Amino acid sequence: MTVVTRFAPSPTGYLHIGGARTALFSYLYAKRHGGKFLLRIEDTDRERSTQEAVDAIFEGMAWLNLKSDFAEIYQTQRFDRYKEVIGQMLAAGSAYYCYCSKEELDAMRAEQMARKEKPRYDGRWRPEPGKTLPPIPDGVQPVVRFKNPLEGQVVLNDLIKGEIAFDNAELDDLIIARGDGTPTYNFCVVVDDWDMGITHVIRGDDHVNNTPRQINILKALGATPPAYAHVSMILGADGAKLSKRHGALSVTEYRAMGFMPEALLNYLVRLGWSHGDQELFTREEMIEKFDFDHVSASPARFDMEKAWWVNHQYLKIADPAIVAPEFDWHLRRLGVDPANGPDLKRVIEQQRERCRSLVEMAEKSKFFYAELDGYNEKDAAKHLNADGAAVLEALAALLEALPDWTAEALHVAVNGFAEGRGLGLGKVAQPLRVACCGMAVSPPIDQTLFLLGRERTLARLKAAVSYVRSKS
């Protein structure tokens, strides 16, 4: 059997963090077993579905590199298939027309609630041997209902939650097509999973109550139900329902905040799943080790500080060539052209120890690629003074005459200058930093000057000296 899993979001909102985790678990399970993963857009809710949300889902999945092994699939492009199956079920007697009006259904539920019964459809239009159905009313567009079994149980052997039993007597006859002929969510899901050969349905545990209905429809169609795994919800760090203040943001917002996609996946995979005490995983390790035996049935807790920690660890150990495209994206968001400066990979190597996000890295690195728009006020007051200007002026002459502009040569020159003047390195390096970077924090000064380049460095030293003189 070839394992086939699916991620099937409804485009009524953006791809949020819970959906991304579900997509990841589905992807990892398929890949571990040498199977296929597909993305299916469940857009039958035409009133709430938007193209903007569809685009955001594809953008988020592409950024996370959770690629579907199939072409794009939209439920709205499969309406003819759904109508075909509904016709087959009507002919087979596993579905029937129901002519109840909205007013009748409302009255039915009100009477049941008054009797302290569970509100449900009472089966008045359900055909049974020897039963006389009501006369068909004029002007009512009938819905189509599934003829759910009246007896027995649906036993679900959930891969995460274990065995769950549902009494068929508690399940009423589900509407599978509305009065206008459009199919309903639970029915479309069943036909899609059947047609697409889905072997494992991995989804949030808010779908548990849909599962027995879907299993019964599959059995009525003569199909073998897939295995099901219902993933627990994600709570905030305080145990409350996850909200924006906890981190319930869209995946694209995490990109804008400065997360690396692999780091976000690494954090998400640990929300409910574990492999010993290991915290950091490559994608290959996630695929190799992921299983449902170690997925918890209890809710996971989202901790933003832990997510930032994972992101920082990833930035520190990842191949700079992998980080570079995202770093480029963040620099451009600042209006900076990454082509107008040093190799991105070299800058990443120098900045990643001190930056836990790509936003921070881009902010602290834009001086390499764009002209300074001023100096940090506090740093300038402390380091760009008369003493600092004298140091910078002398250094400019020394560096201009330097034959080799390498980090090693710059290290020797700056340290030798400080020693020759009887100054601590800080008395030299800090004015240099403020003059060249606009602030008193940067990578090691030799690396900073090397990456900045001779021409830019000398121009900024002269500009800083002029700045000090203009203040005096």
TASULNOR-V637125 format. One record per pair of residues at least 6 apart in sequence whose ideal C-beta (glycine too) atoms are under 8 Angstrom apart, sorted by the first residue. I is the first residue (numbers start at 1). J is the second residue. D is the distance in Angstrom with one decimal. If there is no record, write none. Layout:
i=I j=J d=D
i=I j=J d=D
//
This chain:
i=1 j=199 d=6.2
i=2 j=34 d=7.7
i=2 j=35 d=5.4
i=2 j=36 d=6.7
i=2 j=197 d=7.7
i=2 j=199 d=7.4
i=3 j=29 d=7.0
i=3 j=30 d=5.4
i=3 j=33 d=4.1
i=3 j=34 d=7.3
i=3 j=35 d=3.0
i=3 j=36 d=7.4
i=3 j=199 d=5.2
i=3 j=200 d=6.2
i=4 j=30 d=6.8
i=4 j=35 d=5.7
i=4 j=36 d=4.8
i=4 j=37 d=7.7
i=4 j=38 d=7.0
i=4 j=196 d=6.8
i=4 j=197 d=5.1
i=4 j=198 d=5.3
i=4 j=199 d=5.1
i=4 j=200 d=7.5
i=5 j=26 d=4.1
i=5 j=27 d=7.3
i=5 j=29 d=5.7
i=5 j=30 d=4.4
i=5 j=35 d=6.9
i=5 j=36 d=7.6
i=5 j=37 d=5.4
i=5 j=38 d=7.5
i=5 j=198 d=6.9
i=5 j=199 d=7.4
i=5 j=200 d=5.1
i=5 j=201 d=7.6
i=5 j=202 d=5.9
i=6 j=26 d=6.5
i=6 j=37 d=7.3
i=6 j=38 d=4.8
i=6 j=39 d=7.3
i=6 j=40 d=5.4
i=6 j=192 d=8.0
i=6 j=193 d=7.3
i=6 j=196 d=6.9
i=6 j=198 d=5.4
i=6 j=201 d=7.3
i=7 j=19 d=7.6
i=7 j=22 d=6.4
i=7 j=23 d=4.0
i=7 j=26 d=5.1
i=7 j=27 d=7.4
i=7 j=37 d=7.4
i=7 j=38 d=7.6
i=7 j=39 d=5.5
i=7 j=40 d=7.3
i=7 j=61 d=7.9
i=7 j=66 d=7.5
i=8 j=39 d=7.8
i=8 j=40 d=4.4
i=8 j=41 d=7.7
i=8 j=42 d=5.0
i=8 j=189 d=7.1
i=8 j=192 d=7.5
i=8 j=203 d=7.7
i=9 j=15 d=6.6
i=9 j=19 d=5.6
i=9 j=23 d=8.0
i=9 j=41 d=6.9
i=9 j=42 d=6.8
i=9 j=57 d=5.5
i=10 j=41 d=8.0
i=10 j=42 d=4.9
i=10 j=43 d=7.0
i=10 j=45 d=6.2
i=10 j=48 d=7.7
i=10 j=49 d=6.9
i=11 j=41 d=5.8
i=11 j=42 d=7.9
i=11 j=43 d=5.3
i=11 j=49 d=4.7
i=11 j=50 d=6.3
i=11 j=51 d=7.8
i=11 j=53 d=3.9
i=11 j=54 d=4.4
i=11 j=57 d=6.1
i=12 j=45 d=6.2
i=12 j=48 d=4.1
i=12 j=49 d=5.8
i=12 j=50 d=7.4
i=12 j=53 d=6.3
i=13 j=53 d=5.8
i=14 j=53 d=6.2
i=14 j=56 d=4.5
i=14 j=57 d=7.4
i=14 j=60 d=7.3
i=14 j=250 d=3.6
i=14 j=251 d=7.4
i=14 j=252 d=6.9
i=15 j=23 d=7.9
i=15 j=56 d=6.0
i=15 j=57 d=4.8
i=15 j=59 d=8.0
i=15 j=60 d=3.7
i=15 j=61 d=6.9
i=15 j=250 d=6.0
i=15 j=251 d=4.7
i=15 j=252 d=7.6
i=16 j=248 d=6.1
i=16 j=249 d=7.0
i=16 j=250 d=5.8
i=16 j=251 d=7.3
i=17 j=234 d=6.9
i=17 j=242 d=7.6
i=17 j=247 d=6.4
i=17 j=248 d=6.1
i=17 j=249 d=6.5
i=17 j=251 d=7.1
i=17 j=254 d=7.6
i=17 j=268 d=7.1
i=17 j=302 d=7.1
i=18 j=204 d=6.5
i=18 j=233 d=7.1
i=18 j=234 d=5.3
i=18 j=242 d=7.1
i=18 j=248 d=7.5
i=20 j=60 d=6.8
i=20 j=64 d=6.5
i=20 j=251 d=5.2
i=20 j=264 d=7.5
i=20 j=268 d=6.0
i=21 j=231 d=7.0
i=21 j=234 d=7.0
i=21 j=268 d=4.5
i=21 j=269 d=7.7
i=21 j=271 d=5.8
i=21 j=272 d=7.5
i=22 j=202 d=6.4
i=22 j=203 d=5.9
i=22 j=204 d=6.0
i=22 j=231 d=5.9
i=23 j=39 d=7.8
i=23 j=61 d=6.7
i=23 j=64 d=7.5
i=23 j=66 d=5.4
i=24 j=64 d=7.5
i=24 j=66 d=6.6
i=24 j=265 d=5.8
i=24 j=268 d=5.5
i=24 j=269 d=6.1
i=25 j=202 d=5.2
i=25 j=229 d=7.7
i=25 j=231 d=6.2
i=25 j=269 d=7.8
i=25 j=273 d=7.5
i=25 j=290 d=7.4
i=25 j=295 d=7.5
i=26 j=37 d=6.1
i=26 j=200 d=7.8
i=26 j=202 d=4.4
i=27 j=37 d=4.8
i=27 j=66 d=4.9
i=28 j=269 d=7.2
i=28 j=286 d=5.5
i=28 j=287 d=5.7
i=28 j=290 d=4.0
i=29 j=35 d=7.8
i=29 j=200 d=6.2
i=29 j=202 d=6.4
i=29 j=229 d=7.9
i=29 j=290 d=6.4
i=29 j=291 d=8.0
i=29 j=292 d=7.5
i=30 j=36 d=5.9
i=30 j=37 d=4.2
i=30 j=200 d=7.8
i=31 j=37 d=6.9
i=31 j=287 d=4.6
i=32 j=287 d=5.3
i=32 j=288 d=6.9
i=32 j=290 d=5.5
i=32 j=291 d=7.4
i=35 j=199 d=7.4
i=36 j=69 d=4.3
i=36 j=70 d=7.1
i=37 j=66 d=7.4
i=37 j=67 d=7.7
i=37 j=68 d=6.2
i=37 j=69 d=5.6
i=38 j=68 d=5.0
i=38 j=69 d=6.3
i=38 j=70 d=4.4
i=38 j=73 d=6.6
i=38 j=196 d=6.5
i=39 j=57 d=7.9
i=39 j=61 d=6.2
i=39 j=66 d=7.9
i=39 j=68 d=4.0
i=39 j=70 d=7.7
i=39 j=72 d=7.3
i=39 j=73 d=7.1
i=40 j=73 d=4.4
i=40 j=74 d=7.8
i=40 j=75 d=7.2
i=40 j=192 d=6.2
i=40 j=196 d=7.5
i=41 j=54 d=6.0
i=41 j=57 d=7.0
i=41 j=72 d=7.3
i=41 j=73 d=6.7
i=41 j=74 d=4.8
i=41 j=75 d=6.8
i=42 j=75 d=5.2
i=42 j=185 d=6.9
i=42 j=188 d=6.9
i=42 j=189 d=7.1
i=43 j=49 d=4.4
i=43 j=54 d=7.1
i=43 j=74 d=5.7
i=43 j=75 d=5.6
i=43 j=76 d=5.1
i=44 j=75 d=5.0
i=44 j=76 d=6.4
i=44 j=182 d=6.8
i=44 j=183 d=6.7
i=44 j=184 d=7.5
i=44 j=185 d=6.2
i=44 j=188 d=5.6
i=45 j=185 d=7.4
i=46 j=76 d=7.5
i=56 j=250 d=6.5
i=56 j=252 d=6.2
i=59 j=252 d=6.0
i=60 j=250 d=6.9
i=60 j=251 d=3.5
i=60 j=252 d=5.7
i=61 j=67 d=7.7
i=61 j=68 d=7.7
i=63 j=251 d=6.6
i=63 j=252 d=7.1
i=63 j=255 d=5.7
i=63 j=261 d=5.3
i=64 j=251 d=6.6
i=64 j=261 d=5.0
i=64 j=264 d=7.1
i=64 j=265 d=6.1
i=65 j=261 d=6.2
i=65 j=283 d=8.0
i=70 j=196 d=7.9
i=73 j=192 d=7.8
i=73 j=196 d=7.7
i=75 j=188 d=5.2
i=75 j=192 d=6.8
i=78 j=188 d=7.4
i=78 j=191 d=7.6
i=78 j=192 d=7.1
i=79 j=182 d=7.4
i=79 j=183 d=7.0
i=81 j=191 d=6.5
i=81 j=195 d=7.0
i=82 j=177 d=7.8
i=82 j=183 d=4.1
i=82 j=187 d=6.8
i=82 j=188 d=5.9
i=82 j=191 d=5.8
i=83 j=177 d=7.9
i=83 j=181 d=7.0
i=83 j=183 d=7.4
i=85 j=191 d=5.4
i=85 j=221 d=7.1
i=86 j=95 d=6.4
i=86 j=144 d=5.7
i=86 j=176 d=6.3
i=86 j=177 d=5.4
i=86 j=183 d=6.8
i=86 j=187 d=7.5
i=89 j=95 d=3.8
i=89 j=144 d=7.9
i=89 j=146 d=7.4
i=89 j=176 d=7.7
i=89 j=220 d=6.9
i=89 j=221 d=7.4
i=90 j=96 d=7.0
i=90 j=97 d=7.6
i=90 j=144 d=6.8
i=92 j=220 d=7.8
i=93 j=127 d=7.4
i=93 j=147 d=7.0
i=94 j=146 d=6.9
i=94 j=147 d=5.3
i=94 j=220 d=4.2
i=94 j=221 d=7.9
i=95 j=144 d=5.3
i=95 j=145 d=6.5
i=95 j=146 d=5.4
i=95 j=147 d=6.1
i=95 j=176 d=6.3
i=96 j=125 d=6.5
i=96 j=126 d=6.2
i=96 j=127 d=5.5
i=96 j=144 d=7.2
i=96 j=145 d=6.0
i=96 j=147 d=6.1
i=96 j=173 d=8.0
i=97 j=125 d=6.8
i=97 j=142 d=4.0
i=97 j=143 d=7.4
i=97 j=144 d=6.1
i=97 j=145 d=7.9
i=98 j=121 d=7.7
i=98 j=125 d=4.2
i=98 j=126 d=7.9
i=98 j=142 d=5.8
i=98 j=143 d=5.2
i=98 j=144 d=7.4
i=98 j=145 d=4.9
i=98 j=173 d=7.6
i=98 j=175 d=7.6
i=99 j=125 d=6.0
i=99 j=134 d=7.4
i=99 j=136 d=5.8
i=99 j=137 d=5.6
i=99 j=140 d=4.8
i=99 j=142 d=4.8
i=100 j=108 d=7.6
i=100 j=121 d=7.7
i=100 j=124 d=6.9
i=100 j=125 d=6.6
i=100 j=143 d=7.9
i=101 j=137 d=7.4
i=101 j=140 d=5.8
i=105 j=121 d=7.3
i=108 j=119 d=7.9
i=108 j=121 d=7.3
i=108 j=122 d=5.9
i=109 j=119 d=4.0
i=109 j=120 d=8.0
i=112 j=118 d=7.0
i=112 j=119 d=5.0
i=112 j=120 d=7.0
i=112 j=122 d=7.9
i=113 j=119 d=5.7
i=118 j=170 d=7.6
i=120 j=172 d=4.1
i=121 j=145 d=7.3
i=121 j=172 d=4.4
i=121 j=173 d=5.6
i=123 j=172 d=7.4
i=123 j=173 d=6.2
i=124 j=133 d=8.0
i=124 j=134 d=6.6
i=125 j=133 d=6.1
i=125 j=134 d=7.1
i=125 j=145 d=7.4
i=126 j=145 d=7.4
i=126 j=147 d=6.4
i=126 j=173 d=6.1
i=127 j=133 d=6.4
i=140 j=179 d=7.7
i=141 j=179 d=3.5
i=141 j=180 d=6.7
i=142 j=179 d=6.6
i=143 j=175 d=4.8
i=143 j=177 d=6.3
i=143 j=178 d=5.8
i=143 j=179 d=5.4
i=144 j=175 d=7.0
i=144 j=176 d=5.3
i=144 j=177 d=3.9
i=145 j=173 d=4.1
i=145 j=174 d=6.5
i=145 j=175 d=5.6
i=145 j=176 d=6.7
i=146 j=173 d=5.9
i=146 j=174 d=4.8
i=146 j=175 d=7.9
i=146 j=176 d=5.1
i=146 j=187 d=7.4
i=146 j=213 d=7.5
i=146 j=216 d=7.4
i=146 j=217 d=5.7
i=146 j=220 d=7.2
i=147 j=173 d=6.2
i=147 j=220 d=7.7
i=148 j=168 d=6.3
i=148 j=171 d=5.1
i=148 j=172 d=6.9
i=148 j=173 d=5.3
i=148 j=174 d=6.6
i=148 j=213 d=7.1
i=148 j=216 d=5.7
i=149 j=168 d=4.5
i=149 j=216 d=6.2
i=150 j=168 d=6.2
i=150 j=169 d=6.5
i=151 j=168 d=6.0
i=151 j=169 d=6.9
i=152 j=168 d=5.3
i=153 j=165 d=5.0
i=153 j=166 d=6.3
i=153 j=167 d=5.7
i=153 j=168 d=6.5
i=154 j=165 d=7.3
i=154 j=166 d=4.5
i=154 j=168 d=6.6
i=154 j=171 d=7.9
i=154 j=211 d=7.8
i=154 j=212 d=3.8
i=154 j=215 d=5.3
i=154 j=216 d=6.3
i=155 j=163 d=6.4
i=155 j=164 d=7.5
i=155 j=165 d=5.1
i=155 j=166 d=7.9
i=156 j=163 d=7.1
i=156 j=164 d=4.6
i=156 j=165 d=7.5
i=156 j=166 d=7.1
i=156 j=208 d=8.0
i=156 j=211 d=5.7
i=156 j=212 d=6.8
i=156 j=215 d=7.1
i=156 j=228 d=6.1
i=157 j=163 d=5.5
i=157 j=227 d=7.7
i=158 j=164 d=5.8
i=158 j=208 d=7.8
i=158 j=228 d=5.6
i=158 j=229 d=6.4
i=158 j=230 d=5.7
i=159 j=200 d=7.6
i=159 j=227 d=6.0
i=159 j=228 d=6.9
i=159 j=229 d=3.8
i=159 j=292 d=4.3
i=159 j=295 d=8.0
i=160 j=229 d=5.0
i=160 j=230 d=5.9
i=160 j=231 d=6.5
i=160 j=232 d=7.4
i=160 j=292 d=5.7
i=160 j=295 d=5.2
i=160 j=296 d=7.9
i=160 j=297 d=5.4
i=161 j=205 d=7.3
i=161 j=208 d=7.6
i=161 j=230 d=5.8
i=161 j=297 d=5.1
i=162 j=297 d=7.5
i=164 j=208 d=7.0
i=166 j=212 d=4.0
i=168 j=212 d=7.8
i=168 j=216 d=7.3
i=171 j=212 d=6.1
i=171 j=213 d=5.9
i=171 j=216 d=7.3
i=174 j=184 d=7.6
i=174 j=186 d=6.0
i=174 j=187 d=7.6
i=174 j=213 d=5.2
i=174 j=217 d=7.7
i=175 j=184 d=5.6
i=176 j=183 d=6.4
i=176 j=184 d=5.7
i=176 j=186 d=7.2
i=176 j=187 d=3.8
i=176 j=217 d=7.4
i=177 j=183 d=5.3
i=177 j=184 d=6.7
i=177 j=187 d=7.1
i=178 j=184 d=6.6
i=183 j=191 d=7.9
i=186 j=210 d=5.7
i=186 j=213 d=5.7
i=186 j=214 d=5.9
i=186 j=217 d=7.5
i=187 j=217 d=6.7
i=189 j=210 d=7.7
i=189 j=214 d=6.2
i=190 j=214 d=5.0
i=190 j=217 d=4.6
i=190 j=218 d=5.6
i=190 j=221 d=7.5
i=192 j=198 d=7.7
i=193 j=201 d=6.5
i=193 j=214 d=7.8
i=193 j=218 d=7.6
i=193 j=226 d=6.0
i=194 j=218 d=6.3
i=194 j=221 d=6.4
i=194 j=223 d=4.6
i=198 j=226 d=5.1
i=199 j=226 d=5.3
i=199 j=227 d=6.7
i=200 j=226 d=5.7
i=200 j=227 d=4.8
i=200 j=228 d=7.7
i=200 j=229 d=6.6
i=201 j=226 d=5.0
i=201 j=227 d=7.3
i=201 j=228 d=5.0
i=201 j=229 d=7.2
i=202 j=228 d=8.0
i=202 j=229 d=4.7
i=202 j=231 d=6.6
i=203 j=228 d=7.9
i=203 j=229 d=7.8
i=203 j=230 d=6.4
i=203 j=231 d=6.9
i=204 j=230 d=6.9
i=204 j=231 d=5.7
i=204 j=233 d=6.7
i=205 j=230 d=4.1
i=205 j=231 d=6.3
i=205 j=232 d=5.6
i=205 j=233 d=6.4
i=206 j=233 d=7.3
i=207 j=230 d=6.5
i=208 j=230 d=5.2
i=211 j=228 d=5.7
i=211 j=230 d=7.6
i=214 j=225 d=7.6
i=215 j=225 d=4.7
i=218 j=224 d=7.4
i=218 j=225 d=4.7
i=219 j=225 d=7.0
i=229 j=292 d=5.6
i=229 j=295 d=7.5
i=231 j=272 d=6.5
i=231 j=295 d=7.0
i=232 j=272 d=6.0
i=232 j=296 d=6.6
i=232 j=297 d=5.9
i=232 j=298 d=6.0
i=232 j=299 d=4.8
i=232 j=300 d=6.4
i=233 j=241 d=8.0
i=233 j=242 d=7.5
i=233 j=299 d=5.1
i=233 j=300 d=7.8
i=234 j=242 d=5.0
i=234 j=248 d=8.0
i=234 j=271 d=5.9
i=234 j=272 d=7.9
i=234 j=299 d=6.8
i=234 j=300 d=5.1
i=234 j=301 d=7.4
i=234 j=302 d=5.3
i=235 j=241 d=6.6
i=235 j=242 d=5.8
i=235 j=246 d=7.9
i=235 j=299 d=4.8
i=235 j=300 d=7.0
i=235 j=301 d=5.2
i=235 j=302 d=7.0
i=236 j=242 d=5.2
i=236 j=243 d=6.6
i=236 j=245 d=7.5
i=236 j=246 d=3.3
i=236 j=247 d=7.6
i=236 j=301 d=6.9
i=236 j=302 d=6.0
i=237 j=246 d=6.5
i=237 j=301 d=5.5
i=237 j=302 d=6.4
i=237 j=303 d=4.8
i=237 j=304 d=7.4
i=238 j=246 d=7.7
i=239 j=301 d=7.0
i=240 j=246 d=7.5
i=242 j=248 d=4.4
i=242 j=302 d=5.8
i=246 j=302 d=5.5
i=246 j=304 d=7.1
i=247 j=302 d=5.0
i=247 j=304 d=4.8
i=247 j=307 d=6.9
i=248 j=302 d=7.7
i=249 j=257 d=7.9
i=251 j=264 d=7.5
i=254 j=264 d=5.5
i=255 j=261 d=7.4
i=255 j=326 d=7.8
i=255 j=329 d=7.9
i=256 j=333 d=7.8
i=256 j=359 d=7.8
i=257 j=357 d=6.5
i=257 j=359 d=6.4
i=258 j=311 d=7.4
i=258 j=330 d=6.7
i=258 j=357 d=3.0
i=258 j=358 d=4.0
i=258 j=359 d=3.5
i=258 j=360 d=6.4
i=258 j=361 d=7.4
i=258 j=362 d=7.8
i=259 j=307 d=7.5
i=259 j=311 d=5.2
i=259 j=357 d=7.0
i=259 j=358 d=7.5
i=260 j=311 d=6.2
i=260 j=314 d=5.4
i=260 j=315 d=6.6
i=260 j=318 d=6.9
i=260 j=322 d=8.0
i=260 j=323 d=6.6
i=260 j=326 d=5.9
i=260 j=358 d=6.9
i=261 j=326 d=7.6
i=262 j=282 d=7.8
i=262 j=283 d=6.4
i=262 j=314 d=6.2
i=262 j=318 d=7.1
i=262 j=322 d=7.5
i=263 j=310 d=5.4
i=263 j=311 d=4.2
i=263 j=313 d=7.7
i=263 j=314 d=3.7
i=263 j=315 d=7.3
i=264 j=307 d=7.4
i=264 j=311 d=7.4
i=265 j=283 d=7.1
i=265 j=286 d=7.3
i=266 j=280 d=6.2
i=266 j=281 d=5.6
i=266 j=286 d=7.6
i=266 j=310 d=5.4
i=266 j=314 d=6.5
i=267 j=306 d=7.0
i=267 j=307 d=4.6
i=267 j=310 d=4.5
i=267 j=311 d=7.6
i=269 j=281 d=6.5
i=269 j=286 d=5.5
i=269 j=290 d=7.2
i=270 j=279 d=6.9
i=271 j=300 d=4.0
i=271 j=301 d=7.9
i=271 j=302 d=6.7
i=272 j=295 d=5.6
i=272 j=296 d=5.1
i=272 j=300 d=4.2
i=273 j=290 d=6.8
i=273 j=294 d=5.8
i=273 j=295 d=4.9
i=273 j=296 d=7.5
i=274 j=294 d=5.4
i=274 j=296 d=7.8
i=275 j=281 d=7.6
i=275 j=289 d=4.8
i=275 j=294 d=6.5
i=279 j=310 d=7.2
i=279 j=313 d=7.9
i=280 j=310 d=7.0
i=280 j=313 d=5.8
i=280 j=314 d=7.3
i=280 j=317 d=7.7
i=281 j=289 d=7.3
i=308 j=356 d=5.3
i=308 j=357 d=7.1
i=309 j=356 d=7.6
i=311 j=356 d=6.0
i=311 j=357 d=6.3
i=312 j=355 d=7.6
i=312 j=356 d=3.7
i=312 j=357 d=7.8
i=315 j=323 d=6.5
i=315 j=348 d=7.9
i=315 j=352 d=4.6
i=315 j=355 d=6.6
i=315 j=356 d=7.1
i=315 j=357 d=8.0
i=315 j=358 d=7.5
i=315 j=361 d=7.5
i=316 j=352 d=5.3
i=316 j=353 d=6.3
i=320 j=344 d=7.5
i=320 j=345 d=3.8
i=320 j=346 d=7.8
i=320 j=348 d=4.3
i=320 j=349 d=5.6
i=320 j=352 d=8.0
i=321 j=345 d=6.0
i=323 j=345 d=7.9
i=323 j=348 d=5.2
i=323 j=352 d=7.5
i=323 j=358 d=7.6
i=324 j=344 d=4.4
i=324 j=345 d=5.5
i=324 j=348 d=6.5
i=326 j=358 d=5.6
i=327 j=338 d=7.7
i=327 j=344 d=5.4
i=327 j=347 d=7.6
i=327 j=348 d=5.9
i=327 j=358 d=5.9
i=327 j=361 d=6.4
i=327 j=362 d=6.7
i=327 j=365 d=7.9
i=328 j=338 d=4.9
i=328 j=344 d=6.1
i=330 j=358 d=4.7
i=330 j=359 d=6.1
i=330 j=361 d=7.2
i=330 j=362 d=3.9
i=331 j=337 d=7.9
i=331 j=338 d=4.9
i=331 j=362 d=5.0
i=331 j=365 d=7.2
i=331 j=366 d=6.6
i=331 j=369 d=6.5
i=332 j=338 d=7.0
i=333 j=362 d=7.4
i=334 j=362 d=5.7
i=334 j=363 d=7.2
i=334 j=366 d=5.5
i=335 j=370 d=7.7
i=336 j=362 d=7.5
i=336 j=366 d=4.9
i=336 j=369 d=4.8
i=336 j=370 d=5.0
i=337 j=369 d=6.3
i=337 j=370 d=7.7
i=338 j=344 d=5.8
i=338 j=369 d=6.1
i=340 j=369 d=5.0
i=340 j=370 d=7.1
i=341 j=347 d=7.8
i=341 j=368 d=4.4
i=341 j=369 d=3.6
i=341 j=370 d=7.9
i=341 j=451 d=7.8
i=342 j=368 d=5.6
i=342 j=451 d=4.2
i=342 j=452 d=7.5
i=342 j=453 d=7.3
i=346 j=451 d=6.0
i=347 j=365 d=5.3
i=347 j=368 d=6.0
i=347 j=451 d=6.2
i=348 j=361 d=7.2
i=350 j=443 d=3.6
i=350 j=444 d=7.3
i=350 j=447 d=5.1
i=350 j=448 d=7.6
i=350 j=451 d=7.0
i=351 j=361 d=5.0
i=351 j=364 d=6.2
i=351 j=365 d=5.8
i=351 j=443 d=6.2
i=352 j=361 d=7.0
i=354 j=364 d=7.6
i=354 j=441 d=7.7
i=355 j=361 d=4.0
i=355 j=364 d=6.4
i=364 j=439 d=8.0
i=364 j=441 d=7.1
i=364 j=442 d=7.6
i=367 j=436 d=7.2
i=367 j=437 d=4.7
i=367 j=438 d=5.6
i=367 j=439 d=8.0
i=367 j=452 d=7.7
i=368 j=451 d=5.9
i=368 j=452 d=6.1
i=372 j=437 d=7.8
i=372 j=438 d=4.6
i=372 j=460 d=6.8
i=372 j=463 d=7.8
i=373 j=438 d=7.6
i=374 j=438 d=6.6
i=375 j=384 d=6.5
i=375 j=434 d=5.8
i=375 j=438 d=5.1
i=375 j=439 d=7.4
i=375 j=464 d=7.9
i=375 j=467 d=7.3
i=376 j=434 d=7.1
i=376 j=438 d=6.1
i=376 j=439 d=4.3
i=376 j=440 d=6.9
i=379 j=430 d=7.9
i=379 j=433 d=7.9
i=379 j=434 d=4.9
i=379 j=439 d=5.4
i=379 j=440 d=4.1
i=380 j=434 d=5.9
i=380 j=467 d=7.7
i=382 j=430 d=7.7
i=382 j=440 d=7.4
i=383 j=430 d=4.8
i=383 j=431 d=4.6
i=383 j=433 d=7.7
i=383 j=434 d=4.6
i=383 j=440 d=6.3
i=384 j=431 d=6.5
i=384 j=434 d=5.6
i=384 j=435 d=7.0
i=384 j=464 d=5.9
i=384 j=467 d=6.2
i=384 j=468 d=5.3
i=384 j=471 d=8.0
i=385 j=468 d=6.5
i=386 j=468 d=6.7
i=386 j=472 d=6.9
i=387 j=427 d=7.8
i=388 j=430 d=8.0
i=388 j=431 d=3.7
i=388 j=434 d=7.7
i=388 j=464 d=7.9
i=388 j=468 d=6.8
i=389 j=431 d=7.9
i=389 j=464 d=7.2
i=389 j=465 d=5.0
i=389 j=468 d=3.8
i=389 j=469 d=6.9
i=391 j=421 d=7.7
i=391 j=423 d=7.5
i=391 j=427 d=6.9
i=391 j=428 d=5.8
i=391 j=431 d=5.3
i=391 j=432 d=7.9
i=392 j=431 d=5.6
i=392 j=432 d=7.0
i=392 j=435 d=5.6
i=392 j=461 d=5.0
i=392 j=464 d=5.4
i=392 j=465 d=5.4
i=393 j=461 d=7.7
i=393 j=465 d=5.2
i=394 j=417 d=7.3
i=394 j=421 d=7.9
i=395 j=414 d=7.5
i=395 j=417 d=6.1
i=395 j=428 d=7.2
i=395 j=432 d=6.8
i=395 j=461 d=6.4
i=396 j=458 d=5.8
i=396 j=461 d=4.2
i=396 j=462 d=6.1
i=396 j=465 d=7.4
i=398 j=413 d=6.1
i=398 j=417 d=5.9
i=399 j=410 d=7.5
i=399 j=413 d=6.5
i=399 j=449 d=7.5
i=399 j=454 d=7.4
i=399 j=457 d=6.6
i=399 j=458 d=6.5
i=399 j=461 d=7.5
i=400 j=454 d=7.9
i=400 j=458 d=5.6
i=402 j=409 d=6.0
i=402 j=410 d=7.3
i=402 j=413 d=5.8
i=402 j=454 d=7.8
i=403 j=409 d=7.7
i=405 j=450 d=6.7
i=405 j=453 d=7.2
i=405 j=454 d=4.7
i=406 j=450 d=6.4
i=407 j=446 d=4.7
i=407 j=447 d=5.4
i=407 j=449 d=8.0
i=407 j=450 d=4.2
i=408 j=446 d=7.5
i=410 j=445 d=7.7
i=410 j=446 d=4.4
i=410 j=449 d=4.9
i=410 j=450 d=5.7
i=411 j=446 d=3.9
i=414 j=425 d=7.6
i=414 j=428 d=6.2
i=414 j=429 d=6.9
i=414 j=432 d=7.3
i=414 j=445 d=6.0
i=414 j=446 d=6.4
i=414 j=449 d=7.7
i=415 j=425 d=6.7
i=417 j=428 d=6.2
i=418 j=424 d=6.9
i=418 j=425 d=5.0
i=418 j=427 d=7.0
i=418 j=428 d=4.4
i=418 j=429 d=7.9
i=421 j=428 d=7.6
i=429 j=445 d=4.5
i=430 j=440 d=5.4
i=431 j=464 d=7.5
i=432 j=445 d=5.7
i=432 j=448 d=8.0
i=432 j=449 d=7.4
i=432 j=461 d=7.7
i=433 j=439 d=6.9
i=433 j=440 d=5.3
i=433 j=441 d=7.1
i=433 j=442 d=5.0
i=433 j=445 d=6.5
i=433 j=448 d=7.0
i=434 j=440 d=5.5
i=434 j=464 d=7.1
i=435 j=460 d=5.4
i=435 j=461 d=5.5
i=435 j=463 d=7.5
i=435 j=464 d=3.4
i=436 j=442 d=7.6
i=436 j=448 d=6.5
i=436 j=449 d=6.8
i=436 j=452 d=5.8
i=436 j=456 d=7.9
i=436 j=457 d=5.9
i=436 j=460 d=4.8
i=436 j=461 d=7.2
i=437 j=448 d=6.7
i=442 j=448 d=4.6
i=443 j=451 d=7.7
i=449 j=457 d=5.2
i=452 j=460 d=7.7
//
